[in-house]
């Protein structure tokens, strides 16, 4: 598992969401969000290591840096996981529909 540097301003949110959704750690949760977020891109080698796939997206999709892509994907993923949903089944359906869980 490759460790990704979580932007400082998102560390608390990632940690809280990881805990709320029973992930082992903030790093595992962040990598999960990044993996799922990358599925939205037509990658030439979807089986490549995470870092290599992210670098390809940065180069091909106009991100200014790897950090910008990471922040974008984490914010999008956090939005899905932090949705104020009182019914756990509806939240699960939402996350499945957005592609964050199988």
Buried (B, 14 or more C-beta within 10 A) or exposed (E): EEEBEBBEEBBEBBBBBBEEBEBEEBBEBBBBBBBBBBEEBEBEEEEEEBEEBBBBBBEEEEBEEBEEBBBBBBBBBBEBBEEEBEEEEEBEEBBEEBEBBE
